[in-house]
């Protein structure tokens, strides 16, 4: 990896083209009439929630106004799809112990999109004893804790204690990191840093571990052409202090982007003929590409500006967010 100076033209093209494809795929993000009953949330609410989470970040952080505007339009679209929050009230009433409505609503609440009825409900449900039952997935618990903080709820457990139980917290042997564990580590970083908004929260120990091993992990999943995970690892790299820039990895990701702006989760740019299958195969990796490109662009601008602290290390910067307090 090189220093923090990136290729703004390549990064902006990646982000802009990805958002163009996502904008054209709005129909595939729309929620079906049975979304609160028997629809699979992994195929309906999850894509919309991820669209909201990442376009909110891009709309706030990207240095180019046209890209911010397009991302903001997608975020507004996602909010309208929820009936401006009414959907979450229905979901919480139907599944008071489920965490996913709170997690998705938290992304909107952070941006000031709030619904009084939802907030009244979650203040009650998150105080239930069943809500505070320990969860096996500590990474997911970090996401729940972030959602509670975004909404203004009392955390149901200690963030640092949960982080210590995650893959990142345990600093696993790098050669033993399989695909599932790698996704866990990337999301540990995203939850810890508020999706890149608060990169100072990475401890020197965690940052050093990631800086040392990210190049090897990237090389491995570049060889497998797992572009979704490559994008997440590049996003993590952009969260590091004095964020290094890997021109080879970024060019490989750019080469994997199809002419229409989409990025396949894995493999070459060939898309399934069925539109629904093509959407499922591309939406998340395309979103991640736009997200990672935005974080790398911010880091590149910091490097170009030469912002140094007194110890001679690049300042880690912080994209503005509503709360700068530790989780």
C-alpha positions in Angstrom: 0.0 0.0 0.0 1.1 3.6 -0.7 0.5 6.7 1.5 -2.9 8.3 1.8 -2.8 10.1 -1.5 -5.5 8.4 -3.7 -6.8 8.9 -7.2 -9.7 11.3 -6.9 -10.8 10.8 -10.5 -11.0 7.0 -10.2 -12.7 7.2 -6.8 -15.3 9.8 -8.0 -16.1 7.7 -11.1 -16.6 4.6 -9.0 -18.9 6.4 -6.5 -20.8 8.3 -9.2 -21.4 5.3 -11.4 -22.4 3.1 -8.5 -25.0 5.7 -7.4 -26.2 6.0 -10.9 -27.0 2.3 -11.0 -28.6 2.4 -7.5 -30.7 5.3 -8.6 -31.9 3.4 -11.6 -32.7 0.4 -9.4 -35.2 2.2 -7.1 -38.0 0.0 -8.2 -36.1 -3.1 -6.8 -35.7 -1.3 -3.4 -39.4 -0.6 -3.1 -41.2 -2.5 -0.3 -44.0 -5.0 -1.1 -47.5 -4.7 0.4 -46.8 -7.6 2.7 -43.6 -6.2 4.2 -45.0 -6.2 7.7 -46.5 -9.7 7.5 -44.9 -12.6 5.6 -42.3 -10.9 3.4 -38.7 -11.9 4.0 -37.0 -9.0 5.7 -33.6 -10.1 4.3 -35.0 -9.5 0.8 -37.1 -6.4 1.5 -36.1 -4.3 4.6 -32.4 -5.2 4.6 -31.7 -3.8 1.2 -33.6 -0.6 2.0 -31.9 -0.2 5.3 -28.5 -0.6 3.8 -29.4 1.9 1.1 -30.4 4.4 3.9 -27.3 3.7 6.0 -24.7 4.2 3.3 -26.3 7.0 1.2 -26.8 9.0 4.4 -23.0 8.8 4.9 -22.2 9.6 1.3 -24.6 12.6 1.3 -22.9 14.0 4.3 -19.3 13.3 3.5 -18.5 13.3 -0.2 -16.7 16.4 -1.4 -18.6 16.7 -4.7 -22.0 18.4 -4.5 -23.5 16.4 -7.4 -22.6 13.1 -5.7 -23.9 14.4 -2.3 -27.2 15.4 -4.0 -27.7 12.1 -5.7 -27.0 10.2 -2.5 -29.4 12.5 -0.6 -32.1 11.8 -3.1 -31.7 8.0 -2.5 -31.8 8.5 1.2 -35.0 10.6 0.9 -36.5 7.8 -1.3 -35.7 5.2 1.4 -37.5 7.4 4.1 -40.6 7.8 1.9 -40.7 4.0 1.4 -41.1 3.6 5.2 -44.1 5.9 5.2 -41.9 8.4 6.9 -41.4 6.1 9.8 -44.9 4.6 10.1 -43.6 1.3 8.9 -41.4 0.9 12.0 -44.3 1.5 14.3 -46.1 -1.5 12.7 -42.9 -3.6 12.8 -42.3 -2.9 16.5 -45.9 -3.6 17.4 -45.7 -6.9 15.5 -42.3 -8.0 16.8 -41.5 -6.1 20.0 -38.3 -8.1 20.6 -36.9 -7.9 17.1 -33.8 -5.7 16.8 -33.9 -5.0 13.0 -36.6 -2.4 13.0 -34.7 -0.4 15.7 -31.4 -0.8 13.8 -32.9 0.5 10.5 -34.9 3.2 12.2 -31.7 4.4 13.9 -30.1 5.3 10.5 -33.0 7.6 9.8 -33.1 9.0 13.4 -29.5 10.0 13.2 -30.3 12.1 10.2 -33.2 13.8 12.0 -36.0 11.7 10.4 -38.0 10.8 13.4 -41.5 9.4 14.1 -42.9 10.1 17.6 -44.9 6.9 17.7 -41.9 4.7 16.9 -39.9 6.4 19.6 -42.6 5.9 22.2 -42.8 2.2 21.3 -39.0 1.5 21.4 -38.6 3.3 24.7 -40.9 0.7 26.1 -39.7 -2.4 24.2 -36.0 -1.8 24.8 -36.6 -1.7 28.5 -38.0 -5.2 28.5 -36.0 -8.0 30.2 -36.2 -10.0 27.0 -34.5 -7.2 25.1 -31.5 -7.4 27.4 -30.9 -11.1 26.9 -27.3 -11.7 25.8 -27.0 -12.3 22.1 -24.5 -14.7 20.6 -23.6 -12.3 17.8 -21.5 -9.6 19.5 -20.9 -7.7 16.2 -24.7 -7.5 15.7 -25.0 -6.3 19.3 -22.7 -3.4 18.5 -25.1 -2.4 15.7 -28.0 -2.5 18.1 -26.1 -0.4 20.6 -25.3 2.2 17.9 -29.0 2.3 17.0 -30.0 2.9 20.6 -27.5 5.7 20.8 -28.7 7.3 17.6 -32.3 7.3 18.8 -31.3 8.5 22.2 -32.1 5.4 24.2 -30.1 4.0 27.2 -27.7 1.3 26.0 -28.9 -2.1 27.0 -25.3 -3.3 27.7 -21.7 -1.9 27.6 -20.3 -1.2 24.1 -16.6 -1.8 25.1 -17.4 -5.1 26.7 -19.2 -6.3 23.6 -16.4 -5.1 21.4 -14.0 -7.1 23.4 -15.9 -10.3 22.4 -15.9 -9.6 18.7 -13.4 -10.7 16.0 -11.8 -7.3 16.1 -11.7 -7.2 19.8 -10.0 -10.6 20.1 -7.5 -9.8 17.3 -7.7 -13.3 15.8 -4.8 -15.0 14.1 -4.8 -13.4 10.7 -4.3 -16.6 8.8 -7.4 -18.1 10.3 -9.8 -15.4 9.1 -12.4 -17.1 6.8 -15.0 -15.2 4.8 -17.6 -15.0 7.6 -15.0 -13.8 10.1 -13.7 -11.2 7.7 -17.1 -9.7 7.3 -17.5 -9.7 11.1 -14.2 -7.7 11.5 -15.2 -5.2 8.8 -18.5 -4.6 10.6 -16.8 -4.3 14.0 -14.9 -1.5 12.5 -17.9 0.1 10.9 -19.9 0.0 14.2 -17.0 1.2 16.2 -16.2 4.2 13.9 -19.9 5.0 13.1 -19.4 3.9 9.5 -16.3 6.1 9.2 -17.7 9.2 10.9 -15.6 8.8 14.0 -12.3 7.1 13.0 -10.6 8.3 16.2 -12.4 5.5 18.0 -10.1 2.9 16.6 -7.5 2.2 19.3 -3.8 2.1 18.3 -3.8 -1.6 18.9 -6.7 -2.3 16.6 -5.4 0.1 14.0 -2.0 -1.4 14.0 -3.4 -4.9 13.7 -5.5 -3.9 10.7 -2.8 -1.9 9.0 -0.5 -5.0 9.2 -2.9 -7.6 7.9 -5.3 -5.8 5.5 -2.9 -6.1 2.5 -2.8 -9.8 2.9 -6.5 -10.2 3.3 -7.1 -7.9 0.3 -4.8 -10.0 -1.8 -6.6 -13.1 -0.9 -10.1 -11.9 -1.7 -9.0 -10.1 -4.8 -7.7 -13.4 -6.1 -11.2 -14.9 -5.3 -12.9 -11.9 -7.0 -15.1 -11.4 -4.0 -15.7 -7.7 -4.8 -18.2 -7.2 -2.0 -15.7 -8.1 0.7 -12.9 -6.3 -1.2 -15.0 -3.1 -1.0 -15.6 -3.6 2.7 -11.9 -4.1 3.3 -11.0 -1.0 1.3 -13.6 0.9 3.4 -11.9 -0.4 6.6 -8.5 0.7 5.2 -9.9 4.2 4.7 -10.9 4.3 8.4 -7.2 3.9 9.5 -5.1 6.8 10.7 -3.1 8.2 7.8 -5.2 5.8 5.7 -3.0 3.9 3.2 -4.2 3.8 -0.4 -3.8 0.6 -2.5 -3.8 1.6 -6.1 -3.8 -2.0 -7.4 -6.8 -3.0 -5.3 -8.8 0.1 -6.3 -8.0 -0.4 -10.0 -9.1 -4.1 -9.7 -12.4 -3.0 -8.2 -12.8 -0.4 -10.9 -12.2 -3.0 -13.5 -14.9 -5.2 -11.9 -17.5 -2.4 -12.3 -19.8 -3.0 -15.2 -20.6 -0.3 -17.8 -24.0 0.4 -16.1 -22.2 1.1 -12.8 -23.1 -2.1 -11.0 -20.5 -4.2 -9.2 -21.2 -7.9 -8.8 -20.8 -9.5 -5.4 -18.4 -12.1 -6.9 -16.9 -12.9 -10.2 -16.9 -11.1 -13.6 -19.3 -8.3 -14.6 -21.7 -10.8 -16.3 -25.2 -10.3 -14.9 -28.1 -12.8 -14.6 -30.9 -12.2 -17.2 -33.6 -12.1 -14.5 -33.8 -8.5 -13.1 -34.5 -9.7 -9.6 -31.6 -12.0 -9.6 -29.3 -9.3 -11.0 -30.4 -6.9 -8.3 -29.7 -9.4 -5.5 -26.3 -10.2 -7.1 -25.2 -6.6 -7.3 -27.0 -4.2 -4.9 -24.9 -4.6 -1.8 -21.5 -4.7 -3.5 -22.5 -1.6 -5.5 -23.5 0.2 -2.4 -20.3 -0.9 -0.6 -18.2 0.4 -3.6 -19.9 3.8 -3.3 -19.3 3.8 0.5 -15.7 2.7 0.3 -14.9 5.2 -2.5 -16.4 8.0 -0.4 -14.3 7.2 2.7 -11.2 6.8 0.5 -11.9 10.2 -1.2 -12.2 11.9 2.2 -8.9 10.3 3.4 -7.2 11.3 0.1 -8.3 14.9 0.5 -6.9 14.9 4.0 -3.6 13.5 2.7 -3.5 16.1 -0.1 -4.1 18.9 2.5 -1.2 17.6 4.6 -3.0 17.8 7.9 -0.5 16.6 10.5 -0.6 16.4 14.2 2.3 17.3 16.6 3.6 13.7 16.6 4.0 13.7 12.8 1.1 11.4 12.1 -1.8 12.2 9.8 -4.8 13.3 11.8 -7.5 10.7 11.6 -10.3 13.1 10.9 -14.0 12.7 11.6 -16.9 13.1 9.2 -19.6 15.2 11.0 -22.2 13.4 12.8 -24.8 14.3 15.5 -22.9 12.8 18.4 -19.1 12.8 18.9 -19.4 11.0 22.3 -18.0 7.5 22.6 -20.6 4.7 22.2 
